[in-house]
Amino acid sequence: MSDWALTRPNVVSWDPAVLTGLADHVDEANGRYADELRRMTRWVADAHTSWAGAAYDAASDRVDEDYRQASKINAEVIDLATVLRQAGLRLTGERANLIGKVETAENITPIAEETYRVQDDWTLRVGFADNAPADKRAEITGNARAYQGLIDKAFFELRDAARSADRLIRAAAQQVRDAGDAVGEALDRPVIVGTEDPRVDRAVSAPPDNATVAQNAAWWDSLTDTERKDVVARHPEWIGNPDGIPAAARHEANVAVLATERQRLQQRLEKLNTDIDNHPTGGWFTNEDAERDLVKEKLASLDEVDKLLEANPEQGRLLVLDTSGERVKAAFSIGDPDTAAHISVAVPGKDTTVDRSLSGMVGEARGLQMEAEKALRSRGDGSKVAAIAWIGYEPPDAGGDTPWDSGKSLDNWVEGTLGSAGEDRMRAGAPKLASFLEGLDTASTTPDPHITTLGHSYGSSTTALALQQLQAQGKSVVDDAVFLGSPGIFADDATDLGLRPGHAYLAEADDDPVADLGRFGGDPSFGDFDNLSTKDGVGYDGQQRSGVTGHSRYPHRVTITAYNFAMFAAGHPEMAVR
């Protein structure tokens, strides 16, 4: 079921009860199949009264093996019928809910000659009478917005139900096919009494809590293809975020988790709204009021992720989706990091959240990928580049690039961003980034992928800590690191970060108030790093790129800094402008 089909005419014409009817047919056929299996085993057992010896023993062993293997198909078909029935019931309910919201809106006419009409794309249009006064128009428009919100919510719930049904039905059907293939393989093998495939009936357990990247990868490698599909279908929460799992599996799992998390958060929001409405003071300044704001922000973040998935159906990979903590964490790749020869990871700084920032970062990643692959092609190299926007931690929220932007005093702005509270967030994020980088290297099918980090502002300091942690573990994962507008990177040269000499680069624009603070280990511009131009410049292709000023424009497209990032991501630092 694809989202493009969820127009009003199509939804009205849907009959999800077909799925429950199909489930009944599957159950009926499966019952006949089970009866035949039992009849076969009884026939052989009854024959023992007149048949004995080695031939009977061999036949009995074969029938027992056939029954055991065929019973697996029977069990998987039962699961398929259950999935079909549950999908039919859920879709029936969500469809009725959406249609009910539409009919409610259209059947309410606030004033004679005013109408609400829901279009095929679920957009609510208002028709006004020619003589409707301005205040009434405003009132009607406000009511329309409220109805539109209810319709949108019902639509998203139906869409999520359709996606979930599609995924679960496909997975259950594949399990039936896999069980059938396993039966064929088993029947082709000679029967050895007392032995069996050790993987056939084993229960798959979740990867260990707090497992290392190597342990996650080893756990995944130990699974059969059938078990992997089953984990993705039944336990997507196991593999969406652990590092070392292949990107395709993480993406599929996180897309599934997105729908369930949206439903959970929406239910929580409704509960909080009810509690606040019933509170004597209207819920002001209560824990529920504060939590409601966080839940709303998380739902907005999930909406943003959803838009990115719809906008990038081929190249997009959702590598992280974590709704724990105060904010949603996410990582989104343009391109497949498991097969790319070059991988870049952008690490943002303060004031970065999924709902406000991820789309912009993904747009920058798309531009970087295009620029880098263009440079590679100019050298006769058809290698692929994967560009990742990583918001896998919760950087501080300063409210702006400078105290003047944020409305805070200088002392409060610096303390909130670069003080002990901010440093705590950095040190909490660095191990996550180190693990993520190691996981990219481990899951890659390229023998030695070229990995570049792009750390901006506070994110540059977080990146530096992550690189030092990898170095302390004896792991050489990252090849090049670029630090932009950095308040400090705890290092004097590239080797302090576990990089080869000459493979750590700085970019510091004019009028950047953060880059000169040197809060974390001193001002890196005084260290032994390769400094990059932030002025107007011309690339290898003869095109003019604009320079950057201030603290926030480094990654913007068509700038000299964005061009330079792409050259490093492509593994051609000699093509950068210094």
Order of alpha helices (4+ residues) and beta strands (2+ residues): alpha-alpha-alpha-beta-beta-alpha-alpha-alpha-alpha-alpha-beta-beta-beta-alpha-beta-alpha-alpha-alpha-beta-alpha-beta-beta-beta-beta-beta-alpha
